[in-house]
């Protein structure tokens, strides 16, 4: 069994989730059950699936959960674009968070390649 806390990509995705929760506190209250909830679920799904995959028995199963994490990272990336375009986050915040999510996507992809 792998220890997910030792993976740099898990640490980065956990930090992204914390950052998303912090910034989304400022979203309009009408978005509580809309984009606020969705971006929080999408971002938290990244480290959650890495963690769950680490608890699986095989590289193939771990790889499958990394694929799910990659999908959640892409969803988060889109929701960041939407948040910026709706003026819920500023350009500086968007740039910082977008860089984080794309770094995570690259690291997940790289880890998947090592498992093949």
C-alpha positions in Angstrom: 0.0 0.0 0.0 1.3 3.5 -0.9 1.3 6.4 1.4 -0.5 9.2 -0.5 1.0 11.9 1.8 4.4 11.2 0.3 3.3 12.1 -3.2 4.2 15.7 -4.1 1.2 15.8 -6.5 -1.1 15.0 -3.6 0.4 17.8 -1.5 0.0 20.2 -4.4 -3.6 19.2 -5.0 -4.4 19.4 -1.3 -3.0 23.0 -1.3 -5.0 23.8 -4.4 -8.2 22.6 -2.6 -7.4 24.8 0.4 -6.8 27.8 -1.9 -10.1 27.1 -3.8 -12.0 27.0 -0.5 -10.5 30.3 0.6 -11.1 32.2 -2.6 -14.6 30.7 -3.1 -15.7 32.1 0.3 -15.9 35.5 -1.6 -18.3 34.2 -4.3 -21.8 35.6 -4.3 -24.2 33.9 -2.0 -26.5 33.0 -5.0 -23.7 30.6 -6.1 -23.6 28.6 -2.8 -25.2 25.6 -4.4 -23.9 26.4 -7.9 -20.3 27.2 -8.9 -19.1 27.5 -5.3 -20.1 23.9 -4.5 -19.0 22.6 -7.9 -15.5 24.1 -7.8 -15.0 22.9 -4.3 -16.1 19.3 -5.1 -14.0 19.2 -8.3 -10.8 20.5 -6.6 -11.2 18.2 -3.6 -11.8 15.3 -5.9 -8.2 15.5 -7.1 -6.4 14.7 -3.9 -9.3 12.4 -2.8 -8.9 10.1 -5.8 -5.1 10.1 -5.5 -5.6 9.0 -1.9 -8.1 6.3 -2.7 -5.9 5.1 -5.6 -3.0 4.7 -3.2 -5.1 2.3 -1.1 -5.6 0.0 -4.0 -3.7 -3.2 -4.7 -2.3 -2.7 -8.1 -0.7 -0.2 -10.4 -3.6 -0.6 -12.8 -6.1 0.4 -10.1 -3.9 3.3 -9.0 -3.7 4.5 -12.6 -7.5 4.4 -12.9 -7.9 6.7 -9.9 -5.2 9.0 -11.3 -7.3 9.2 -14.5 -10.3 10.3 -12.4 -8.1 12.9 -10.7 -6.9 14.2 -14.0 -10.6 14.6 -15.1 -11.3 16.5 -11.9 -8.3 18.7 -12.5 -9.7 19.6 -15.9 -13.1 20.3 -14.5 -11.4 22.6 -11.9 -9.5 24.3 -14.6 -12.8 25.1 -16.5 -14.5 26.3 -13.4 -11.6 28.7 -12.7 -12.1 30.1 -16.2 -15.8 30.5 -15.6 -15.2 32.1 -12.2 -12.8 34.6 -13.8 -15.2 35.4 -16.7 -18.0 36.0 -14.2 -15.7 38.3 -12.3 -15.8 36.1 -9.1 -12.0 36.0 -9.1 -9.5 38.5 -10.3 -6.9 37.9 -13.0 -4.0 37.5 -10.5 -5.9 34.9 -8.5 -6.9 33.1 -11.7 -3.4 33.1 -13.0 -2.0 31.7 -9.7 -4.7 29.0 -9.4 -4.6 28.1 -13.1 -0.8 27.6 -12.8 -1.3 25.4 -9.8 -3.9 23.2 -11.6 -1.9 22.8 -14.7 1.2 21.8 -12.7 -0.9 19.2 -11.0 -2.2 17.9 -14.3 1.3 17.6 -15.6 2.4 15.7 -12.5 -0.5 13.4 -12.6 0.1 12.6 -16.2 3.8 12.0 -15.5 2.9 9.7 -12.6 0.5 7.8 -14.8 3.3 7.2 -17.4 5.5 5.7 -14.8 2.8 3.2 -13.9 2.2 1.9 -17.4 
